């Protein structure tokens, strides 16, 4: 979601875009920021990193940067992982800082957090790790939890209390309107230079005194923005269209079937990434690394096997304009699926009330089907207020697929 609202009403924002801009002229910097704000939001933070470098974050929402605020709380270590369980939910706050920049921040389902961390197993790290509550990260190998090699951990700290409820509000990390930030930092503002060189010093002093004495201090009361009760509903559905996700997942399955001398077995899609267990049927590891480099994939060698990850980038769907009843949504899914994959293949999970809407978990099971049928199943989610939680597949002989799609249906 774009932001997390604390109990005191403060918003901690997950920016839609972060970047470090290297620009020599401030007029060019202003032009670049204004252009980016049209795509990523009119609220920004801007911090000078070097002589010609500025770090900028964009968001459509006002509030305070989540990742940077937590990073500052821990004295800005070069590499940081912070994970805090959110009470009465199955989610946790996760912040990852790599090489002094926020790599990832937000609220994530607990079972997806290992998937977010697995990419770092192939990198040289020196993480300071802080955890609070029952989160899926452990210092030593533990069933159901993620752990790093000791060489990748600078320190591992279990906190007695959570950080987020009392996290200080730093003005440096407060997102404000673009124009206000640019003016505050003197970017794109024409400086007024004195041109009355010939005036006597006493005349200049008199003018200055007259100017400042005539100024009036105006106190402006800014009304606190009202929280949209449907904002979390809109945020959750601010994601790629589920039918497009299934199609993209199948494309990656077919791509992995072309690995020379290697084959994928257990494959899972979650949060814009495909993770697969691979095994050799005659291929060498160097061939696997070469293929991965050509296809924007990552290879990880662990004690439990060899794994591959491939990212999927899709645009977010348009924001919904209506909210439908949950029973109607579920009935529509059941009817649509019966046309392309009949049978008792649907498991209805718990429904959780989240403010003004209800989130219902639905699992669709499939057995020994081809990619075409899986794509047809995915197309049944088109134009529905559902979010794909994960797709789990085991590749059988002749590229047949067995597994499940878990979705979340959002209605009232």
C-alpha positions in Angstrom: 0.0 0.0 0.0 1.2 3.6 -0.6 1.2 4.5 3.1 0.7 3.1 6.5 -1.5 5.0 9.0 -0.3 5.0 12.6 -2.7 5.0 15.5 -2.1 8.7 16.0 -3.3 9.4 12.5 0.2 10.1 11.0 0.9 8.7 7.5 4.1 7.0 6.8 4.5 6.8 3.0 6.0 4.3 0.7 7.1 6.4 -2.3 6.0 5.5 -5.8 9.5 6.4 -7.0 12.9 7.1 -5.6 16.0 8.2 -7.4 19.3 10.1 -7.2 19.6 12.9 -9.7 23.0 14.1 -10.9 22.5 17.5 -12.5 24.8 20.5 -12.7 22.3 23.3 -13.2 19.4 23.9 -10.8 17.1 24.8 -13.7 17.7 21.4 -15.2 17.0 19.8 -11.8 13.7 21.6 -11.5 12.7 20.6 -15.0 13.5 16.9 -14.3 11.6 16.9 -10.9 8.5 18.5 -12.4 8.5 16.0 -15.2 8.8 13.0 -12.8 6.2 14.4 -10.5 3.6 14.2 -13.3 4.0 10.4 -13.3 4.8 9.6 -9.7 3.0 12.2 -7.6 3.0 15.8 -6.6 4.5 15.3 -3.1 8.2 15.0 -2.8 11.2 15.0 -0.5 14.5 16.4 -1.7 17.9 15.9 0.0 21.3 17.0 -1.2 23.8 14.1 -1.2 26.8 15.7 -2.9 27.7 18.9 -4.9 25.6 17.9 -7.9 23.5 15.1 -6.5 20.0 15.1 -5.0 18.0 12.2 -3.6 14.4 12.6 -4.4 11.3 10.6 -3.5 7.8 11.0 -5.1 4.4 10.1 -3.9 0.7 10.9 -4.6 0.2 11.1 -0.8 1.4 13.4 1.9 3.1 12.1 5.0 6.6 10.9 6.1 8.9 8.5 4.4 8.7 5.1 6.1 12.0 3.6 5.1 14.1 6.7 5.6 12.5 7.4 9.0 13.3 3.9 10.3 16.8 4.0 8.8 17.5 7.4 10.5 16.2 5.9 13.8 19.0 3.3 13.7 21.7 5.9 12.8 21.7 5.3 9.1 23.7 2.0 8.8 25.0 1.2 5.3 23.0 -2.1 5.1 19.9 -2.5 7.3 17.0 -4.9 7.6 14.1 -4.0 10.0 11.1 -6.2 10.4 8.2 -5.5 12.9 5.1 -7.6 13.3 1.9 -5.6 13.0 -0.4 -6.6 15.9 -3.6 -8.5 15.1 -2.7 -9.0 11.5 -0.7 -11.5 9.4 1.6 -8.7 8.1 4.8 -7.0 9.1 6.6 -3.8 8.4 9.7 -4.5 6.4 12.5 -2.0 5.5 15.6 -3.0 3.6 18.5 -0.5 3.1 21.3 -1.4 0.8 24.5 0.6 0.3 23.0 3.6 2.2 19.7 3.8 0.1 16.3 2.4 0.9 15.8 -0.7 -1.3 12.4 -1.7 -0.1 9.9 -0.5 2.5 6.2 -1.2 3.3 3.8 -3.6 4.9 4.0 -7.2 3.6 2.2 -10.6 4.4 4.4 -12.6 6.7 4.7 -15.5 4.3 6.0 -13.3 1.5 8.9 -11.7 3.4 11.4 -14.6 2.8 10.7 -14.1 -1.0 11.7 -10.4 -0.6 15.0 -11.4 1.1 16.0 -14.4 -1.0 17.7 -12.2 -3.7 20.3 -11.1 -1.2 21.7 -14.6 -0.8 23.7 -14.1 -3.9 25.2 -10.8 -2.8 27.9 -9.7 -0.4 26.1 -8.1 2.5 26.9 -6.6 5.9 23.4 -6.2 7.3 22.4 -4.8 10.7 19.2 -6.7 11.4 16.5 -5.6 13.9 13.3 -7.6 14.4 10.3 -7.3 16.7 7.6 -9.8 17.3 7.0 -13.2 15.5 8.4 -12.5 12.1 9.8 -15.0 9.6 13.5 -14.0 10.0 15.8 -15.8 12.4 19.5 -15.6 13.3 20.1 -19.3 13.0 18.4 -21.7 10.5 14.9 -22.4 11.6 12.0 -24.2 10.0 9.6 -21.7 8.3 12.0 -18.8 8.7 14.6 -17.0 6.7 18.2 -16.7 7.8 21.4 -15.3 6.3 24.8 -16.7 6.3 26.8 -15.4 9.3 29.2 -13.6 7.0 26.4 -11.4 5.7 25.2 -10.2 9.1 27.0 -7.5 11.0 24.6 -7.7 13.9 21.3 -9.4 14.8 19.1 -7.6 17.3 15.7 -8.7 18.8 13.9 -5.6 20.2 11.8 -5.5 23.3 9.3 -3.1 21.9 8.2 -2.0 18.4 9.7 1.1 16.7 6.8 2.2 14.5 4.3 3.4 17.1 6.8 6.0 18.5 8.8 6.7 15.4 9.8 10.4 15.4 8.5 12.7 12.7 11.5 14.1 10.8 10.8 17.2 8.7 13.6 16.1 6.4 11.5 13.1 5.5 8.2 14.9 5.2 6.6 14.8 1.7 5.4 18.2 0.6 4.2 19.8 -2.6 6.8 20.1 -5.3 6.6 23.9 -5.6 7.0 24.4 -1.9 10.1 22.1 -1.7 11.8 23.7 -4.7 11.2 27.2 -3.3 12.5 26.2 0.1 15.7 24.9 -1.4 16.1 27.8 -3.8 15.8 25.7 -6.9 14.3 27.5 -10.0 13.8 30.7 -8.0 15.4 33.8 -9.5 17.5 35.5 -6.7 16.8 39.1 -6.0 20.2 40.9 -5.9 20.7 44.4 -4.6 21.2 46.9 -7.5 21.3 50.1 -5.4 25.1 50.1 -5.2 25.3 53.9 -5.3 23.1 54.4 -2.3 24.6 55.4 1.0 24.9 52.9 3.8 22.5 54.8 5.9 19.9 54.8 3.1 20.1 51.0 2.7 19.7 50.6 6.5 16.7 52.9 6.5 15.0 51.0 3.6 15.7 47.6 5.3 14.3 48.9 8.6 11.2 50.3 7.0 10.6 47.0 5.1 10.9 44.7 8.1 8.9 46.9 10.4 6.0 47.0 7.9 5.8 43.2 7.6 3.0 41.4 9.4 3.2 38.0 10.7 0.3 35.9 9.4 -0.5 32.6 11.1 -2.1 30.1 8.9 -4.0 27.1 10.3 -3.7 24.2 7.9 -6.6 21.8 8.2 -5.5 18.2 8.7 -6.4 16.2 5.6 -9.4 13.9 6.0 -8.7 10.2 5.7 -10.7 8.6 2.9 -12.4 5.5 4.5 -12.0 3.7 1.2 -8.3 4.5 0.8 -7.0 1.1 1.9 -9.5 -0.5 -0.5 -8.1 1.6 -3.3 -4.5 1.1 -2.2 -4.9 -2.7 -2.2 -6.4 -2.7 -5.8 -3.6 -0.3 -6.9 -1.8 -3.3 -8.4 -1.5 -5.1 -11.8 -4.6 -6.7 -13.3 -4.7 -10.3 -12.1 -5.4 -11.7 -15.6 -2.3 -10.0 -16.9 -0.3 -11.4 -14.0 -1.3 -15.0 -14.8 -0.4 -14.4 -18.5 3.0 -12.9 -17.6 3.7 -15.8 -15.2 3.0 -18.4 -18.0 5.4 -16.4 -20.2 8.1 -16.8 -17.6 7.3 -20.6 -17.2 7.8 -21.0 -21.0 10.9 -18.9 -20.9 12.4 -21.2 -18.1 11.6 -24.2 -20.2 14.2 -23.0 -22.7 17.1 -23.3 -20.2 19.9 -25.4 -21.8 20.4 -28.6 -19.8 18.3 -27.4 -16.9 14.7 -27.7 -15.9 12.4 -25.9 -13.4 10.3 -28.0 -11.0 8.5 -26.1 -8.2 7.7 -22.5 -9.3 6.0 -19.8 -7.3 4.8 -16.3 -8.2 4.4 -13.7 -5.5 4.8 -9.9 -5.5 6.0 -9.4 -9.1 8.6 -12.1 -8.9 8.9 -15.7 -10.0 10.9 -18.1 -7.9 11.8 -21.6 -9.1 13.7 -24.7 -8.0 15.9 -25.9 -10.9 17.8 -29.1 -11.5 20.3 -30.2 -14.1 19.7 -32.9 -16.7 23.2 -32.6 -18.1 23.7 -28.8 -18.1 26.6 -27.1 -16.3 26.2 -24.4 -13.7 28.1 -21.9 -15.8 25.6 -22.4 -18.6 22.8 -21.7 -16.1 24.5 -18.5 -15.0 25.0 -17.4 -18.6 21.4 -18.0 -19.5 20.3 -16.1 -16.4 22.4 -13.1 -17.3 20.9 -13.0 -20.8 17.3 -13.2 -19.5 17.5 -10.8 -16.5 17.3 -13.7 -13.9 19.2 -14.4 -10.7 20.7 -17.8 -9.7 21.1 -18.8 -6.1 23.0 -21.9 -4.9 22.1 -23.0 -1.4 22.4 -26.1 0.7 18.9 -27.1 -0.1 19.3 -26.8 -3.9 19.7 -24.3 -6.8 17.1 -21.6 -7.2 16.3 -19.0 -9.8 14.3 -15.7 -9.6 12.9 -13.6 -12.4 11.1 -10.4 -12.0 7.8 -9.4 -13.7 7.0 -5.7 -14.3 3.4 -4.8 -15.1 1.5 -1.5 -14.9 -1.1 -1.0 -12.2 -4.7 -1.2 -13.3 -7.0 1.8 -13.2 -8.4 2.7 -9.8 -11.9 1.1 -9.1 -14.9 3.4 -9.1 -17.3 1.1 -7.4 -17.3 -1.5 -4.5 -19.4 -4.6 -5.0 -20.8 -7.1 -2.5 -18.5 -9.9 -1.5 -21.1 -12.7 -2.1 -21.7 -11.3 -5.7 -17.9 -11.3 -6.4 -17.5 -14.8 -5.1 -20.5 -16.1 -7.1 -19.1 -14.4 -10.3 -15.8 -16.2 -9.8 -17.4 -19.6 -9.3 -19.6 -19.2 -12.4 -16.8 -18.0 -14.6 -14.5 -20.8 -13.5 -17.2 -23.4 -14.2 -17.1 -22.5 -17.9 -13.3 -23.1 -18.3 -12.4 -25.5 -15.5 -15.4 -27.3 -14.1 -15.3 -29.3 -10.9 -14.9 -28.8 -7.2 -11.6 -26.9 -7.5 -12.3 -23.9 -5.3 -11.5 -23.5 -1.5 -13.2 -20.5 0.2 -11.1 -19.2 3.0 -11.7 -16.7 5.9 -13.3 -13.3 5.3 -11.6 -10.5 7.2 -13.3 -7.2 7.8 -11.0 -4.3 7.0 -12.8 -1.1 7.8 -15.4 -0.5 5.1 -14.6 -3.6 3.0 -14.2 -7.3 3.5 -11.1 -9.3 2.2 -11.9 -12.9 1.4 -9.2 -15.5 0.6 -10.0 -17.9 -2.3 -7.8 -20.7 -3.5 -8.3 -22.3 -7.0 -6.7 -25.7 -7.3 -5.7 -27.2 -10.7 -4.2 -30.6 -11.6 -2.3 -31.7 -14.7 -3.5 -28.9 -16.9 -1.7 -27.1 -19.8 -0.6 -23.5 -19.9 -3.6 -22.6 -22.1 -6.1 -23.7 -19.4 -4.2 -21.9 -16.7 -4.3 -18.7 -18.9 -8.1 -19.2 -19.3 -8.5 -19.5 -15.5 -6.6 -16.2 -15.2 -8.8 -14.4 -17.7 -11.8 -15.1 -15.5 -10.4 -12.6 -13.0 -10.6 -9.7 -15.6 -12.3 -6.6 -14.3 -13.0 -8.1 -10.9 -11.8 -6.5 -7.6 -9.4 -9.3 -6.8 -5.6 -9.4 -6.0 -3.4 -12.3 -6.7 -1.7 -13.4 -3.5 0.4 -16.2 -5.1 0.6 -18.8 -7.8 2.2 -22.1 -7.0 3.0 -24.6 -9.7 4.7 -27.9 -10.0 5.8 -28.7 -13.6 5.0 -32.3 -14.6 5.9 -34.1 -17.8 5.0 -32.6 -21.1 4.8 -29.1 -19.4 1.6 -30.0 -17.5 0.9 -27.9 -14.4 -0.3 -28.9 -11.0 -0.8 -26.3 -8.2 -3.0 -23.4 -7.1 -3.8 -19.8 -7.5 -4.6 -17.9 -4.3 -6.5 -14.6 -4.6 -8.0 -12.0 -2.4 -11.5 -10.8 -3.3 -12.4 -7.3 -2.0 -16.1 -6.3 -1.5 -18.5 -5.0 1.1 
